[in-house]
Amino acid sequence: MTDMTIDPKRLDDLLDLFGADFDRWPDRTAAQQARLAALQDPDFRHRFEAAKRLDSAFRSLSTEIESRVPETRLAALEETILRQVEPQAERRRLLSVPVLRRLAASALVACALGAGLGEWAPLLPEAAAEAYDELLLGTADAASDIGIAADG
């Protein structure tokens, strides 16, 4: 096995990013080297102890905040945030490129069908058109029955 020593600056950066709990570090090799450095290097041990104090301060601050803010307020705040985020996500989804493409394709097909059917469909004879009008609008006798004056 080769000895892959990690740069001390990299160890300091990882200590700043992930804190003094080496089990939370994603890079196991770096965590192992940091453990060794904490035992052997007095400068790194000093930075490690400072990171431990900072982690402890963050934990106690988090506990204090959670104890002071009632659970109902946190739930209300979360609900308010979600109410504002969800409609924005829905609008973004409705105006997304795939949805707009489908809408444009549908409109193009509808226009093509309308134009094509108008050209291909045979014209109705005059008698058929009048019969169709009577089906839709009713007869002149029916109009007079309900009190509508029929145009001559």
C-alpha positions in Angstrom: 0.0 0.0 0.0 1.4 3.4 -1.0 1.5 6.3 1.5 -0.7 9.0 0.2 -0.2 12.0 2.4 -2.8 14.7 2.1 -1.6 18.3 2.0 -2.0 20.0 5.5 -3.9 22.9 3.9 -6.4 20.3 2.5 -6.8 18.9 6.0 -7.5 22.4 7.3 -10.1 23.0 4.6 -11.8 19.7 5.4 -11.7 20.5 9.1 -13.4 23.8 8.3 -16.0 22.2 6.0 -16.9 19.1 8.0 -16.0 19.9 11.6 -14.1 18.0 14.2 -16.2 14.8 13.9 -14.0 12.8 11.6 -16.7 10.2 11.1 -18.7 12.8 9.2 -15.9 13.4 6.7 -16.7 11.9 3.3 -13.0 11.1 2.5 -12.0 8.3 4.9 -8.3 8.5 4.0 -8.3 12.2 4.8 -10.2 11.5 8.1 -7.6 8.9 9.1 -4.7 11.3 8.3 -6.5 14.1 10.3 -6.7 11.8 13.3 -3.0 11.1 13.0 -2.2 14.8 12.6 -4.3 15.6 15.7 -2.2 13.2 17.6 1.2 14.2 16.2 1.1 17.8 15.0 0.5 20.4 17.8 -0.6 23.1 15.3 -3.2 20.9 13.8 -4.3 19.7 17.3 -4.8 23.3 18.2 -7.0 23.9 15.1 -8.8 20.6 15.8 -9.6 21.7 19.4 -10.9 25.0 18.1 -13.1 23.2 15.6 -14.5 21.0 18.4 -15.4 24.1 20.5 -17.1 25.6 17.4 -19.0 22.4 16.8 -20.1 22.4 20.4 -21.2 26.0 20.3 -23.2 25.3 17.1 -25.0 22.4 18.8 -25.8 24.4 21.9 -27.1 27.3 19.8 -29.2 25.0 17.8 -30.7 23.4 21.0 -31.3 26.9 22.4 -33.1 28.1 19.3 -35.2 25.0 19.1 -36.2 25.4 22.8 -37.2 29.1 22.4 -39.2 28.8 19.2 -42.4 27.0 19.7 -43.1 24.0 17.4 -46.3 25.6 16.1 -44.3 28.7 14.9 -41.8 26.5 13.1 -44.6 24.5 11.5 -46.4 27.8 10.5 -43.2 29.2 9.0 -42.6 25.9 7.1 -46.1 26.0 5.7 -45.8 29.6 4.7 -42.6 28.9 2.8 -44.1 25.8 1.1 -47.2 27.8 0.1 -45.0 30.3 -1.7 -42.7 27.8 -3.3 -45.3 25.3 -4.6 -47.2 27.7 -6.9 -43.9 29.0 -8.4 -42.9 25.4 -9.2 -46.3 24.7 -10.7 -46.1 27.8 -12.9 -42.6 26.9 -13.9 -43.8 23.4 -14.9 -46.8 24.8 -16.9 -44.5 27.1 -18.8 -41.8 24.5 -19.4 -40.5 23.9 -22.9 -42.0 20.4 -23.3 -45.5 21.7 -22.4 -45.2 24.7 -24.7 -44.0 22.4 -27.5 -47.0 20.1 -27.1 -49.3 23.1 -27.1 -47.8 24.5 -30.3 -48.0 21.1 -32.0 -51.6 20.7 -31.0 -52.5 24.2 -32.3 -50.7 23.4 -35.6 -52.6 20.1 -36.0 -55.9 21.8 -35.2 -55.2 24.5 -37.8 -54.2 22.0 -40.4 -57.3 19.8 -39.8 -59.6 22.9 -40.0 -58.1 24.1 -43.2 -57.9 20.6 -44.7 -61.5 19.7 -43.8 -62.8 22.9 -45.2 -61.2 22.1 -48.6 -62.0 18.4 -48.7 -65.6 18.4 -47.3 -68.3 18.7 -50.0 -70.5 21.7 -49.9 -73.9 21.0 -48.5 -76.8 21.5 -50.9 -79.2 24.4 -50.0 -82.0 22.1 -48.8 -79.6 20.2 -46.5 -78.4 23.5 -45.1 -81.9 24.6 -44.3 -82.8 21.3 -42.7 -79.6 21.6 -40.6 -80.6 25.1 -39.5 -84.1 23.8 -38.5 -82.5 21.1 -36.4 -80.3 23.6 -34.6 -82.6 26.6 -34.4 -86.1 25.0 -34.6 -88.9 25.8 -37.0 -90.7 29.1 -37.5 -93.8 27.5 -36.0 -91.9 26.6 -32.8 -90.6 30.1 -32.6 -94.1 31.6 -32.8 -95.2 29.1 -30.1 -92.8 30.7 -27.6 -93.5 34.2 -28.7 -90.6 35.0 -31.0 -91.4 36.8 -34.2 -90.2 34.9 -37.3 -88.4 36.9 -40.0 -90.0 36.5 -43.3 
